[in-house]
Amino acid sequence: MNHRSSPTSNPFSTRFIRPGATIYRFPPGVSETTLAKTFFENHSGRAAIVGPHGSGKTSLLYALAPHLGTIVESHLCDGDPIPKSTDGFGKSTAPGLQVFWFRLMVRGRETSSHAHVQRTPQRESLQALMHSRRKWQANTLLVIDGWEQIRWPIRGWIYWNAKRSQAKLLVTSHRKTILPTLWDSQVRPEIAQQVVRDLLETAQRETQVLAPEQIGHICDPIRLQQAVAANQGSLREVLFQLYDEFEHTCRSDQQKGS
């Protein structure tokens, strides 16, 4: 039987790991529901998700989306999935909460040389964010993915105008902000291992048969821990590294045996 993979079946290819495409994995005892509750009740709807590049901040926002309210305006990057918009938890906590969602690109590199995607200019998203000011009110939630990409004078303008209009504010940032930290997305080795296993299971469902020793090699916890450290906490870069390893080893082994 021929199990040769198609070019798109690499489990670490862009379509599986782009921001928002992967499921965010929480440690035991934490979920999107409990985190949304913390955001609204403990932080009064004003907080930041903090973590290094590629640590899953955007994926976490997508996990929280159904619990935040109704998305009435979104400015995403080309190729981004649309966040799920429901009244979920937000309905009982802040009736009629309207979400304005903005994603700002990381300067220089958003994904990797493996991920060739069109980009919505950062300036356009920022202009849309500032133009939405007249709509901010007590039932508004601003979601800003890429807070550190905004220069400080403008960040201050957004922060104080949101506070003055009583709008809620949820941002992602590579470093701590003036807002309290809702969640530190620093990648834990056991979470990295679970994400890798999930991606391999997806590959298996696409008829890509991997030998047990191949799966064991890819999921080796010590190797993953070292890779996370070497890539400065960026799980996304670890997955791109695994993409190369898969192409150079697993796929060549499959082709030899086909």
C-alpha positions in Angstrom: 0.0 0.0 0.0 1.4 3.4 -0.9 1.3 5.9 1.9 3.3 8.6 0.2 2.4 12.0 1.6 1.1 14.8 -0.5 3.0 18.1 -0.3 0.3 19.6 1.9 0.3 16.8 4.5 3.3 17.9 6.5 1.7 18.2 10.0 3.7 21.3 10.7 2.8 23.2 7.5 1.5 26.7 7.7 -2.2 25.8 7.2 -2.1 23.9 10.5 0.0 26.3 12.6 -0.8 29.8 11.5 -2.0 32.1 14.2 -5.6 31.2 15.1 -5.5 27.9 13.3 -4.3 25.8 16.3 -6.2 25.1 19.5 -4.7 26.8 22.5 -3.8 24.2 25.1 -4.3 25.2 28.8 -2.6 23.6 31.8 -4.8 21.5 34.1 -7.4 23.5 36.0 -7.6 26.4 33.5 -9.9 26.8 30.5 -11.1 29.6 28.2 -14.3 29.8 30.4 -12.4 30.4 33.6 -10.0 32.8 32.0 -12.9 34.8 30.5 -14.5 34.9 34.0 -11.2 36.2 35.4 -11.0 38.9 32.7 -14.5 40.2 33.4 -14.8 39.8 37.2 -11.2 40.1 38.5 -9.9 42.6 36.0 -13.1 44.4 35.1 -12.5 43.8 31.4 -9.1 45.5 31.2 -6.1 43.2 30.9 -3.2 41.9 28.8 -2.1 38.5 27.5 1.7 38.5 27.7 4.3 36.2 26.1 7.1 35.9 23.6 6.7 35.8 19.9 5.0 32.6 18.7 3.9 31.5 22.1 0.2 31.2 21.2 -1.2 34.6 22.2 -3.4 34.9 19.0 -4.6 31.3 19.4 -5.6 32.1 23.0 -7.6 35.1 21.8 -9.4 32.8 19.3 -10.2 30.4 22.2 -11.6 33.3 24.2 -13.6 34.9 21.4 -16.9 33.0 21.9 -16.9 34.2 25.6 -16.2 37.9 24.9 -19.3 39.1 23.2 -20.6 39.9 19.7 -17.9 40.9 17.2 -19.3 43.9 15.3 -16.0 45.0 13.6 -12.8 43.1 12.8 -9.6 44.0 11.0 -7.6 40.9 10.5 -4.7 39.8 8.3 -5.3 38.2 4.9 -5.7 34.4 5.5 -6.7 34.7 9.2 -9.7 32.7 10.2 -12.7 34.7 11.4 -13.1 34.6 15.2 -16.2 32.9 16.5 -18.7 35.5 17.6 -21.3 34.6 20.2 -22.7 36.2 23.3 -21.5 33.3 25.4 -20.1 34.3 28.8 -20.1 38.0 27.9 -23.9 38.0 27.7 -24.4 37.2 31.3 -21.5 39.4 32.5 -21.9 42.4 30.2 -25.2 42.3 28.3 -24.9 43.5 24.7 -21.1 43.7 24.8 -19.8 44.7 21.3 -16.3 43.6 20.3 -14.0 45.5 18.0 -11.1 43.2 17.0 -7.8 44.4 15.5 -4.7 42.4 14.6 -1.4 44.3 14.0 1.4 42.5 12.2 4.7 41.9 13.9 7.4 44.1 12.2 9.8 42.2 9.9 8.4 38.7 10.3 5.0 37.4 11.3 5.4 33.7 10.7 8.5 32.4 9.0 10.1 31.8 5.6 7.8 28.7 5.4 4.7 30.8 5.7 4.1 33.0 2.6 0.9 34.9 3.4 -0.4 38.2 2.2 -0.4 40.9 4.9 -2.9 43.6 5.8 -0.7 46.7 6.2 -0.3 47.6 9.9 -1.1 51.2 9.1 -4.6 50.2 7.8 -5.4 48.3 11.0 -4.1 51.1 13.2 -6.1 53.7 11.3 -9.2 51.7 11.6 -8.6 51.3 15.4 -8.2 55.1 15.8 -11.2 55.9 13.6 -13.4 53.6 15.7 -12.9 55.9 18.7 -16.3 57.6 18.3 -18.0 54.2 18.7 -16.3 53.4 22.1 -18.7 53.2 25.0 -19.4 51.2 28.2 -20.6 48.2 26.2 -17.5 48.1 23.9 -14.6 45.7 24.2 -11.4 46.5 22.2 -9.3 43.5 21.3 -5.9 44.5 20.1 -3.6 41.7 19.0 -0.1 43.3 18.8 -0.2 46.1 21.4 3.6 46.5 21.4 3.5 47.3 17.7 1.8 50.7 18.5 4.1 53.6 19.4 3.8 54.8 23.0 2.0 58.1 22.4 -0.7 56.3 20.4 -0.9 53.5 23.0 -1.4 56.1 25.7 -4.1 57.8 23.6 -5.9 54.5 23.1 -5.6 53.5 26.8 -6.9 56.8 28.2 -9.7 57.2 25.6 -10.8 53.7 26.3 -10.8 54.3 30.0 -12.6 57.7 29.6 -15.3 56.0 27.5 -15.5 53.1 30.0 -14.7 50.7 27.2 -13.1 47.3 28.0 -9.7 46.5 26.6 -7.9 43.2 26.0 -4.5 43.2 24.3 -1.6 40.9 23.5 1.9 42.0 24.0 5.5 40.6 24.1 6.1 42.3 27.3 4.2 43.5 30.4 2.1 46.6 29.9 0.3 49.3 32.0 -2.6 46.8 32.0 -2.7 44.0 34.5 -1.6 40.6 33.1 -4.5 38.2 32.5 -2.3 35.4 31.3 1.4 34.6 30.7 1.6 32.5 27.5 5.1 31.3 28.2 5.3 27.8 26.6 5.4 24.9 29.0 7.2 21.8 27.7 4.2 19.5 28.4 2.0 21.9 26.4 4.4 21.9 23.5 4.4 18.1 23.5 0.6 18.0 23.5 0.4 20.5 20.6 2.9 18.4 18.6 0.9 15.2 19.3 -2.3 16.9 18.2 -0.7 17.9 14.9 0.6 14.4 14.3 -2.9 13.0 14.9 -4.2 15.3 12.2 -1.5 13.9 9.9 -2.6 10.4 10.7 -6.2 11.2 9.9 -5.0 12.3 6.4 -3.7 8.8 5.7 -0.1 9.7 6.5 1.2 6.7 8.4 4.1 7.3 10.7 6.1 4.6 12.4 6.1 4.6 16.2 9.8 5.4 16.3 9.2 8.4 14.1 6.4 9.7 16.4 8.6 9.0 19.5 11.5 11.0 18.0 9.3 14.0 17.1 7.5 14.0 20.4 10.6 13.4 22.6 10.0 15.8 25.6 13.7 16.5 26.2 14.2 17.5 22.5 11.1 19.7 22.6 12.2 21.4 25.8 15.6 22.1 24.3 14.0 23.4 21.1 11.7 25.7 23.0 14.6 27.1 24.9 16.8 27.5 21.8 13.9 29.4 20.1 13.4 31.8 23.0 10.0 30.4 24.0 8.5 30.5 20.5 6.5 27.4 19.9 5.8 28.5 16.4 9.5 28.5 15.5 9.8 25.1 17.1 7.0 23.9 14.8 8.8 25.4 11.8 11.9 23.5 12.9 9.9 20.3 13.0 8.6 21.1 9.5 12.2 20.9 8.2 12.9 17.8 10.2 9.8 16.1 8.9 10.7 16.9 5.3 14.3 15.7 5.7 13.7 12.5 7.6 10.1 11.3 8.0 9.0 12.0 4.4 12.2 10.6 2.9 11.7 7.4 5.0 8.1 7.1 3.7 9.3 7.5 0.1 11.9 4.8 0.5 9.3 2.4 1.8 6.6 3.2 -0.7 
